[in-house]
Amino acid sequence: MHNKSLLVRFNACLLLVCLKGFCAQTVTINGKDVSYVTSWDSKRWETVAEIGLGQRPWNAVATTATGSLSIPRIITQDGNRPIVTSIGYLAFSGCSGLTSITIPDSVTSIGICAFSGCSGLSSITIPDSVISIGEAAFSSCSGLTSISIGSGVETIPERAFSFCSGLTAVPFGNSVKVIGEGAFEFCDGFSSISVPFGVERLENQAFRWCSNLNSISLPNSIITIGSGLFFRCDSLKSIVIPNSVENIEGSLGTSSLKTIVVDPDNMHYDSRLNCNAIIDTSNGVLVQGCASTVIPHGVTSIGNDAFLRYGITSMAIPNSVTNIGNCAFQKCRSLMSISIPDSVKSIGEGAFSECSGITSVIIPSGVASIGGGRSPGALASLQRRFQIVW
């Protein structure tokens, strides 16, 4: 009796799983066997299909799939006619022989890593019906040279097009408002980017390691700029911060800038006296400097990573500065001398680490904190690198 009860429970669970759409089926499309799952959409009041096996840890399509594939709007098989509304997690991941794919206008979502590693894919059109793209959906599609994003997409997610080295232009859609973290990292094909009006947020390191990027144009709709936005984009020489920007979450991460301008109408940041730096107007923090920065009087703090890896040989710090942030001058290996004024009260962790050109430094007596504390260990760390006069 007990065993019969267990069997009934098992069958009931199996039926429930199948009803929820996890019983994979296979359909032949353009001569290729493609897996899909179906489910009942109560909002649409109809059966819908997802290409792929949902949240399963294996690929839905054999990695030997090659050539062109046109996903049908409706799958007709065994008397069922489910509408294809999504391309699932890992659905075509690793299909390096896939050269083109057509997505029907019934699809509303493209899953995480859906096309990652499709190195043979040269172009793709995302229809207006798509409103959601998963993280790393097109990551490592190194052969991709052309992308069209429909008007339904508002967010390009984290690492969506990372390692797409064949792209030469950023595929912004008409409705995109957010560029996610690392969305275009390691896209070496970019030399110039013009972000369209309407984009409001650029997340952390969105364009990091775009090593050939030498020009960027930001629209007057940007509100937030994430930390390390251009990390190791070491061909970038200049940047203009538009007046719409209200929040810069940290240094930009590049060490190649020679010119920095903040729109004079910006209410939150400035580049006063043509100082070639970004300064937070509300608190006097210098957020980002460059090779030609002259720190103006009135700056109260040099922010974290503000001059990281810059090839500066000297820097005059005005006596309005009370704090030098973490890693502020880290890896400035050409820096030969630095004069720290008596106004400075704290020096952040790693502020001058790997500044191999500096042989001596005078620490004012008023400095109360080095690397988080005026401890023997913190002082010893400095003494190993410099001749300290305190």
C-alpha positions in Angstrom: 0.0 0.0 0.0 2.9 2.3 0.9 4.6 1.6 -2.4 1.5 2.2 -4.4 1.1 5.6 -2.7 4.7 6.5 -3.6 4.0 5.4 -7.2 0.9 7.6 -7.4 2.9 10.6 -6.0 5.7 10.0 -8.5 3.3 9.9 -11.5 1.6 13.0 -10.3 4.9 14.8 -10.0 5.9 13.6 -13.5 2.6 14.9 -14.9 3.1 18.2 -13.2 6.6 18.6 -14.5 5.4 17.8 -18.1 2.6 20.3 -17.8 5.1 23.0 -16.7 7.0 22.4 -19.9 10.1 20.4 -18.9 9.4 17.4 -21.1 11.7 18.2 -24.0 10.5 17.5 -27.5 12.4 17.7 -30.8 11.5 19.3 -34.0 13.4 19.3 -37.3 14.1 22.8 -38.6 16.1 23.2 -41.8 17.3 19.7 -41.5 18.5 20.1 -37.9 17.0 18.5 -34.8 16.1 21.3 -32.4 14.9 20.7 -28.8 12.1 22.7 -27.3 9.7 22.7 -24.3 6.2 23.9 -24.2 4.1 25.5 -21.4 0.7 27.1 -20.9 0.8 30.9 -20.8 -2.2 32.0 -18.8 -1.9 35.6 -19.9 -1.9 34.7 -23.6 -4.3 31.8 -23.0 -2.4 29.6 -25.3 0.5 27.1 -25.4 3.9 28.6 -26.0 7.3 27.1 -26.8 10.9 27.8 -25.7 13.7 26.8 -27.9 16.1 24.9 -25.6 15.8 22.9 -22.4 15.0 25.7 -19.9 17.4 25.9 -16.9 19.2 22.6 -17.7 23.0 22.5 -17.5 23.5 21.2 -21.1 23.0 22.6 -24.5 19.7 22.2 -26.2 21.1 22.0 -29.7 24.1 19.8 -30.7 27.2 21.8 -31.2 27.6 20.2 -34.6 24.7 22.3 -36.0 26.0 24.3 -39.0 24.8 26.7 -41.6 21.6 28.8 -41.5 18.7 28.3 -39.2 15.3 30.0 -39.4 13.3 29.5 -36.1 9.6 29.1 -37.0 7.0 31.3 -35.4 4.8 28.3 -34.7 5.9 24.7 -34.2 3.6 22.3 -35.9 4.1 18.8 -34.6 1.8 16.0 -33.3 -1.2 18.2 -33.7 0.2 20.9 -31.4 0.8 24.4 -32.6 2.8 26.2 -29.8 4.0 29.7 -30.6 7.7 30.2 -30.0 8.1 33.0 -27.5 11.6 32.5 -26.1 15.1 31.2 -26.9 16.3 29.4 -23.8 19.3 29.3 -21.6 22.4 27.9 -23.5 20.0 27.1 -26.4 22.7 27.5 -29.2 25.8 27.9 -27.0 28.9 26.5 -28.7 27.4 26.1 -32.1 30.5 27.4 -33.8 29.3 26.2 -37.3 26.1 28.2 -37.2 26.5 31.1 -39.7 23.1 32.7 -39.6 19.8 32.6 -37.6 16.4 34.1 -38.1 14.4 35.0 -35.0 10.6 35.3 -35.5 8.6 38.3 -34.3 6.9 36.0 -31.7 10.0 35.8 -29.6 10.0 38.1 -26.5 13.1 36.9 -24.7 16.6 35.5 -25.4 18.1 33.5 -22.6 21.4 33.6 -20.7 24.3 32.5 -23.0 21.8 31.6 -25.7 24.3 32.2 -28.5 27.6 32.3 -26.6 30.5 30.9 -28.5 28.7 31.0 -31.9 32.0 32.1 -33.5 30.7 31.5 -37.0 27.7 33.7 -36.6 28.3 36.9 -38.7 25.1 38.9 -38.3 21.9 38.8 -36.3 18.6 40.8 -36.2 16.8 41.0 -32.9 13.1 41.8 -33.7 11.1 44.5 -32.0 9.1 41.8 -30.1 12.1 41.0 -28.0 12.0 42.8 -24.6 14.6 40.8 -22.7 18.1 39.6 -23.5 20.0 37.4 -21.0 23.5 37.9 -19.6 26.3 36.9 -22.0 23.7 36.0 -24.7 26.1 36.7 -27.5 29.4 36.5 -25.6 32.4 35.2 -27.6 30.7 35.5 -31.0 34.0 36.5 -32.5 32.7 36.4 -36.1 29.8 38.8 -35.4 30.2 41.9 -37.5 26.6 43.2 -37.6 23.8 43.3 -35.1 20.4 45.0 -35.2 18.6 45.4 -31.9 14.8 46.1 -32.1 12.9 48.8 -30.3 11.7 46.5 -27.5 15.0 46.2 -25.7 15.7 48.7 -23.0 18.7 47.0 -21.3 21.8 45.5 -22.9 22.7 43.2 -20.0 25.9 42.2 -18.4 28.5 40.8 -20.8 25.9 40.5 -23.5 28.5 41.1 -26.3 31.8 40.5 -24.5 34.7 39.2 -26.6 32.8 40.0 -29.8 36.1 41.1 -31.5 34.5 41.4 -34.9 32.1 44.2 -34.0 33.2 47.7 -35.2 30.1 49.6 -34.1 28.0 49.3 -31.0 24.6 47.9 -31.7 22.4 50.3 -29.8 18.7 49.9 -30.3 16.3 52.9 -30.4 14.9 52.3 -26.9 18.1 51.2 -25.0 18.5 53.0 -21.7 21.0 50.9 -19.8 24.3 49.4 -20.9 25.1 46.7 -18.5 28.4 45.8 -16.7 31.0 44.5 -19.1 28.4 44.5 -21.9 31.1 45.2 -24.6 34.2 44.2 -22.8 37.1 43.0 -24.9 35.6 44.3 -28.1 38.8 45.1 -29.9 37.1 46.1 -33.1 35.8 49.4 -31.7 37.7 52.5 -32.6 34.9 55.0 -32.1 31.6 54.9 -30.2 28.8 57.3 -30.3 26.3 56.5 -27.6 22.8 57.6 -28.8 20.5 60.0 -27.0 18.2 58.1 -24.7 20.8 56.0 -22.9 20.7 56.9 -19.2 23.1 54.6 -17.5 26.5 53.1 -18.3 27.3 50.4 -15.8 30.7 49.5 -14.3 33.3 48.6 -16.9 30.8 48.5 -19.7 33.6 49.0 -22.3 36.6 47.7 -20.4 39.6 46.4 -22.4 38.3 47.9 -25.7 42.0 48.4 -26.5 41.6 50.2 -29.8 38.9 52.6 -28.7 40.2 56.2 -29.3 37.0 58.2 -29.4 33.8 58.3 -27.4 30.7 60.6 -27.6 28.3 60.6 -24.7 24.8 62.1 -25.2 23.0 64.6 -23.0 20.8 61.9 -21.6 23.4 60.0 -19.5 22.7 60.3 -15.8 25.0 57.6 -14.3 28.5 56.6 -15.3 29.8 53.4 -13.6 33.2 52.9 -12.1 36.0 51.7 -14.5 33.8 52.4 -17.5 36.9 52.5 -19.8 39.2 50.2 -17.8 42.3 49.6 -19.9 40.9 51.4 -22.9 44.4 52.8 -23.3 43.9 54.3 -26.8 41.3 56.8 -25.5 42.8 60.3 -25.4 39.9 62.6 -24.5 36.4 62.7 -23.0 33.6 65.2 -22.6 31.2 64.7 -19.7 27.7 66.0 -20.7 25.6 68.3 -18.4 23.1 65.6 -17.8 25.5 63.4 -15.7 24.5 63.4 -12.0 26.5 60.4 -10.7 30.0 59.1 -11.5 30.6 56.0 -9.4 34.4 56.0 -9.5 37.4 56.6 -11.7 37.0 55.8 -15.4 39.9 53.2 -15.4 41.8 54.4 -18.4 45.4 55.7 -18.2 45.7 57.3 -21.6 43.5 60.5 -21.3 45.2 63.8 -22.1 42.1 66.0 -22.2 39.1 65.9 -19.8 36.2 68.4 -20.2 33.0 68.7 -18.1 30.2 70.6 -19.7 30.1 74.0 -17.9 26.3 73.6 -17.5 26.7 70.4 -15.4 25.3 71.0 -11.9 27.1 68.1 -10.3 30.6 67.9 -11.7 33.1 70.4 -13.1 36.5 70.8 -14.7 37.2 74.2 -13.2 39.9 76.4 -14.5 40.5 74.0 -17.4 42.2 71.6 -15.0 41.7 68.5 -17.2 40.0 66.6 -14.4 36.6 65.6 -13.2 35.7 67.2 -9.8 32.6 66.5 -7.8 31.2 70.0 -7.2 29.4 69.1 -4.0 32.4 67.9 -2.0 35.5 68.9 -4.0 36.6 65.3 -4.7 38.8 64.9 -7.8 37.2 61.8 -9.3 39.4 61.4 -12.4 42.7 63.0 -13.5 44.9 62.6 -16.5 48.4 63.2 -17.8 47.8 67.0 -18.1 45.8 67.6 -15.0 46.6 70.6 -12.8 44.9 70.1 -9.5 43.2 73.4 -8.6 42.9 74.9 -5.2 39.6 74.0 -3.6 40.0 70.2 -4.3 39.6 68.5 -0.9 40.3 64.9 -1.8 42.1 63.0 -4.6 39.7 60.1 -5.2 40.5 56.4 -5.4 42.4 55.4 -8.6 42.2 59.0 -9.8 45.7 58.8 -11.5 46.1 55.0 -11.6 48.9 54.0 -14.1 49.3 57.5 -15.5 52.8 58.4 -16.9 53.0 61.6 -14.9 56.5 62.7 -13.7 55.4 65.2 -11.0 52.2 66.4 -9.4 51.6 69.5 -7.3 49.0 68.9 -4.6 47.4 72.1 -3.3 47.0 72.8 0.5 43.2 72.4 0.3 43.6 68.6 -0.1 43.0 66.7 3.2 42.8 63.1 1.8 44.6 61.1 -0.8 42.5 58.1 -1.8 43.2 54.4 -2.2 45.5 53.7 -5.1 45.3 57.3 -6.1 48.8 57.3 -7.8 49.3 53.5 -7.9 51.6 52.3 -10.7 52.6 55.9 -11.7 56.1 54.5 -12.4 57.4 57.7 -14.1 56.5 59.8 -11.0 59.8 61.1 -9.7 58.7 63.4 -6.9 55.6 64.2 -4.9 55.0 66.9 -2.3 52.3 66.2 0.2 51.1 69.4 1.8 50.5 69.9 5.6 46.7 70.0 5.0 46.7 66.2 4.2 45.3 64.2 7.1 44.9 60.7 5.6 46.6 58.7 2.8 44.7 55.7 1.5 45.9 52.1 1.0 48.2 51.7 -1.9 48.1 55.4 -2.7 51.7 55.4 -4.1 52.3 51.7 -4.5 54.5 50.6 -7.4 55.7 54.2 -7.9 59.2 52.9 -8.6 60.5 56.4 -9.6 60.0 57.9 -6.2 62.9 57.6 -3.8 61.8 59.8 -1.0 58.7 61.4 0.3 57.9 63.8 3.1 54.9 62.8 5.2 53.4 65.8 7.1 53.1 65.5 10.9 49.4 66.0 10.6 48.8 62.8 8.7 46.7 60.7 11.1 46.1 57.7 8.9 48.1 55.8 6.3 46.4 52.9 4.5 43.6 52.8 7.1 45.7 53.4 10.2 48.9 55.0 11.4 50.2 51.7 12.5 53.8 50.5 12.6 52.9 48.0 9.8 51.5 50.8 7.5 54.6 53.0 8.1 56.9 50.0 7.5 55.2 49.4 4.1 55.9 52.9 3.0 59.5 52.8 4.3 60.2 49.7 2.2 59.5 51.8 -0.9 60.6 55.3 0.1 62.9 57.3 2.3 60.4 58.6 4.8 60.7 62.0 6.5 57.9 62.3 9.1 
